[in-house]
């Protein structure tokens, strides 16, 4: 598809688009109409940043009330801050996030994804958690009618974000085959839809919500090979890597991947742009802080810095026009945690608690006596697992279980129930599955 005419765009947007066309016409062709229109204004924020650097006498630029050289604040709120300066809690954060936080998160990506070593990728951009990051990435690259390839086991909010809000079309393939990820089905669907589109968005969510599955290393390699084969054949691919549950790997049944596919896709082909969506939400157990990140991994290493710079500016424009910036206090807390010597040990302790729950669920859910009630979908990671019911509607079972036994599960399809073992104590696992079995047997026809 020929790029949309920039004749009527803001000069700053035209300049960004020209830079992107020069550095990577492939990525430029992936932008949505909104993505082409986006820019970061040289207005109040830019002038205020200049004044902060040079206005050593008086700085009367930004809309923050100050006193005694810092932000004005109420003692009734400030009293709850511990070892945090008022400026790090009450002031505005930069649209792309606190610079030190962005740098620390990048260091974390490198430490946890060895395949990123030596590759050129962007500085993480702070978002209001991963849902916001997914939305921003969608705004940048998706327009009405564009296809987004997903497995049939998917987080329902993708439909709200991409189909309802942006008018894109989600197309699916069967997630599982032969007790693992359906690599052949993925490759076939990828070929089919990439050949029918000027560009294709592919969303990979591992550990998966709702199934709790992460591909094995061999399955991961097959996913990468399929994407690179499609890119080499001329398909323009934007690959969203939703890594919300990154690091929660339990290797149930057999070893799973422990790196993000983002690391394996960055710098591999000019027709493939990898976009990593992750955050502190689940990795640091701070769901309400709403601190996430978007990181770009262009396919051409030679021009990757320029591509990332342009996309960074456009994303800042999207953030500025939508929410202005992400909570300063949330960013400060995550930044401080990343700088704490004990944070990795603390995370590991919590992950081991989740591992014990997952292992117990794996043991109990697969007991032979329950085979007459459900089939267990493969799971090895994350927060969730799913069972497939045979001959009963999952919603009917869910309501019966809730009404008669006070147990809540999620029906994700007419056949599937999702169990969040992340919020189960180990001692609750056996009673839950025994009661689920009982409820199913009660509803089966005589």
N, C-alpha and C positions, 0 to 999 in steps of 0.2 A: 504494500500500500504506500502510495506517495505521501510524504509528510504533509500535514495540514498547513495551509498557507499561514504564514506568520505576519502578514501585512498589517493586520489590525491589532496585533499584540502590543503590550507594553514594551518599550525598547529594552528593558532589562530582561524580559522573557525572551525576546528575539536574540539578544546577545548570548544568553545561556544556551538556547537551542542551536545557535551557530557553533558555539564551542563544542557541544555534544556531537553535532553532525561531523565536525572535523575530527574529533577524537574517536568516535564510534558511531558510524551511521546505523549500525545494527541496533544499538541501544536507543538511539534517537527514534528509530522507527517503532520501538516498543511503547513509547509514551502515549498515554491517552490524550484526548483534546485538553482535558484539564491539566494533565502533566505538562503539556506544551505551554499552557497559559501561566503556569506557576512561576513565581520569582520571589525574591526577598526584597522588600522595598528599602530604598536608601532614605528612610524617613526618620521617625522619632528614635527608634532603637539604634540605628546606625549613628545618628548625630549624638545620641546620648553616650554611646560607646566611645566616640571620639572625645567628647567632653570629659568623660571619666579619665581618659588618658592625659589630656592636655589642660583641662579646666582646673588648674591647681588653685586658683584664687576663689572663684565662685562657680558652682555648677547648678544651674537652674533649668535642667532639661527634662528630667523624667518624673512621671506622676507618682512619686512615692513621698509620703510625709516623713521628714527627718528631724532629728534633734541630736545635738552633741555629736555630730559626725556619723550617725548611724540611723537605721530605720526607727521611726516612732513605733512604740508598741505598748500594749496593755500589760501591766504586771500580773494581772489575773490569768493571762495566758502564758506569759514568759516564765512564770514560776514552775511550770511543768517541764521546761527544758533542762536537760542534764548534760553538761559539758558541750553545749551547742551555743554558739554566739547568735545573738538576735539577727545579725545580717545573714546567717546561714539558715535561718528559719523563715523570716518574715519578708525578706526582699524578693524581687523577681529573679528567677533563674534565666539564663540565656535561652533563646528558643530551641537550640539544639542540645541543651543540657549543660550541666557544670563541666568545664573542661577536664578537671581532675577525675571526675567520675567516668567520663568517656574514655580517658586514657587507661584507667584501672580496669574497666570492663574489657577493653581491647587486650590488655595483658592477660586477663582471665581467659579470653577466647584462645589466645596463643598457647597458654599453659595446658588447656584442656583439649585442644585439637591440634595434635602435632603436625597434621598434614597442612596446616596453615603456615608453617615455618617457611620463610623465604617468599611467600606469596604477597601480592599487593592487593589490599582490600581496604575498605573505608573505615573511618573512625565511627564507632557506634554513635547513633543519634538517639537521644533520650525521648521516650514516648510515655504516654499515660497508660502504661502496661501493654501487654501484647495485643489485646483486642484493638487498641488504638493504633498500634504499629501495623497490624494487618489491614486496618481501614486506610491508613495513610498510603501503604504500598498499593492497595487497590486503587485509590484515587490517582496515584501517579501513573499507573499502567493499564487500568481497566476502564473500558467504556461500554456503552450499551451493546449487547450482542456478543461481546468477547467471551470466549470459552475459558473455564477454569477446570482443569482436570483433577479429580479427587477420587479416592476409593469410596466404595459404597458404605463403609463404616466411617462416618465423619461427624465432627462436632457441628451441631445444628446451627450455631451462630454464623457459620460461614455463609449460609443461605441469606440470613438477614443482611450481613455486611456486603456481600457481592451481588446477589440476585436482587434483593429488595431495594437496597440503597443505590447501587450502581447500575443495575439493569444487565449485569453479566449473566452468563448461563453456565451453571455447574453441570459438568458431564462426569459420569462415574464408570468405574470398572470394579469387578469383584475383588475385595481386599485379600481374601484367603484362597489358597489352593494347596492341597496336599499337606496340610498341617503347618503351613508357613505363608509368607508373603507371596502374592500371586505375581511373580516377576514377568511371566509370559503375558498375562492379562494386561499388566501395566504397559509393557512394550507395545502390544498390539493397539491398545487404546491411544497411546502416545503417537504412534505412526498414523493412525486413522485421523485423529483430530488435528495434529500438526500439519498434515497435508491438506486439510480443508480450511486452514486459517492463515492469515498473514502473520499472526503471532499467537502463541498459546501460553497461558499461565498454568503452571503445574504446582500444586500445593502438596508438600510432603510433611506430614505431622507425626513425628516419632520422638518419644513414645506416644503412641496413638491414643487419642480420646475419640471413641469410648473403649477400645479393646485392650489398651495397655500393652500393645505389641511393638517391638523394635526388630527390624530385620537382622538376620545373621550377617556376619561379614560377607559371606558369599552372595546373599540376597542384596546387600547394599552395593556390592560391586556390580551386580547385574542391573540395578537401578541406574547407577552412574553410566554404565556402558550404553544403556538404552537412550539416555538423554544425550550423550555425546554423539551417538550414531545419528539421532534425529537432527541435532545441531549441524553435524557435518553434511547432512543431506539438504541443508538449507532452511530448516525449521528455526524460526525465531522463538526462543524459550525464555520466559521469566519464571524462575523456580523459587517459590516461596517456601522456605524451610521454617515451619512453625515448631520451634524447639522449646515450647512452654515447660515440658517436663524433663528437660535435658539433665543428665547426670543420675537420674533415678533408674539405674539398671540393676537387675537382680539375677539375670542369666538363668532363669527357670527353664529346665528342660535341656537347654543348650546355650552356648555363649551368643550374645548379641553384639551388635556394633556399640562402640562407646564414643565415637566421634560424630559430630553433626555432618550430614551430607553436604552442608555448606562448604566445609573444609575440603571435601573431595571434588567439588564442582567449581570452586573459584579458580579463575585463571586457566580454564581448560579449553574454551572455544569462544570466539568473538560473538557467535550467535546465541550464547547462553549467559544470562545474567542471574547470578544467585543472590537471593535476598534473605538474610537471617533475621528471624523474629524471635526474640528471647527476652528474659527479664528476671528480676529478683523475685517475682511473685511466688513461684513454686520452688525455685532453686534456693532461696533464702527464707522461705516460709513467711512471707510478708504480703499476703494477698491484698490487704487493704491499702498498702502504700502506693500501689499503682505505678510502679517504676519499671518500664521496659525499654527495649532497644531495637532499632533497625540498623542493620549493617549491610552494606553493598559489597558484592564480590564480582566485579566484572570479569569477562572471559579473556580479554586481551591485556596481558600484563604491561605492555609498552605504554598504553594510554589509560591504564586503570586509575591512576591518580587524578587525571583530569576528569574522567567520567564520574568518579566518586565526589569530586569537588562540586561539579554541576548538580548532581543528584542531591547532595547535601544542601545546597542553596535552595533548590526547589522544595525539598522536604521541610526546610525551615520556613519557607513561605506557607506551606500547607499547615504547619503547626501554628504559626503566627495568626493565620486567618481563621483557624478553628478554635483553639483553646489558649492561644497566646504563648503559654509555656507550661511545663510540668511542675508540680509542687516542689518548691525549693527544699522544704523540710524532708520530704521523702527522699530526694536525691542525696541530701546531706547524710541521712541515716545509712543509706546503702553505701555511699562513698566511705564513710567511717568504718562500716563493717568490712569492706574489702581491704581496708588498711589494718585490720585487727589481726594479730598473729594467730589467734585461736580460731578464726572463722572456718577454716577448712576442717578442723577437728570437730567443731560444733555441727557443721553440715553433715559430716560423715556419721556422727552419732544419730542424728535424726533420720538419715537415710537408712541406717541399720534397723531402726524401729520399723520403718516402712517395709524393709526387706523381710523382717520376721512375719509381718502381717501377710505379705504377698506369698511367702512360702507356705504359711498355714492355709491360706485360701487355695493355693495350688494343690496341696495335699487333700483337703476336704472336698473341694468341688469336683475333683476327679475320682472320688470313691465309686466303685462299681455299682453300689446300691442306688446311686442317683441317676444312672444312665437311662432309666425309664422315664425320668422327668426332664432331663436337659442334656444338651451337648455343650461342652466347654470350648469356647473359641481359644486359640493359642494366645497366651499372654506371658510377658516376662519382665515388665517394667512399669514405671509410672504410678498412677493412682487407681486404675480401673481394671476390671475384667468384665467379660460378657458371657452370658449363656444363651443358647438357642433352644427355644421351646418347640416341642413337636406336637402339633395338633391343638394347641391352645393359643388364644390371642394374648400377647404380652401385656397389653393394657388391662385386660380383664384380670389377669393374674396380679398385676401391680395393685389394682384397686382392692381386690380381695385380700391381699396380703396386708394392705394398709388398714382396711376397715376391720378385719377380723383379728389381726395380730399386732397392729401398731408398728409395722415394719415398712420402711420406705425404700423403694428402689426406683430406677428410672427405666421406662420402656422407650427404647431408642428406635424400634421398628415394630411391625406386627408380630415378629418372631423373637425379638431380642430384648433381654433385660440387662441393664448395666449395674454392676455392684461396685461402689467406691470403697475399696479396702483401705484407702488412705484414712478414712475416719472410723475404722473398726478397730477396737481393741482385740488382741489375739483371742482372748477368752470369748469374744462375741461371734467368732467365725463359725464354729460348729452349730450353735443354736440358730444362727441366721439361715444356714443352708438346710438344716433339718426342718425348720419351719417353712422355708420355701418349698421343699419337697412335699411336705404335708399339704400345703395350700394347693399345689399343682394337682396332687392326687385327688383332692376334694373336688376339683373342678373338672376332672376328666370324666367323660361320659361312661356310664356303666357298661 
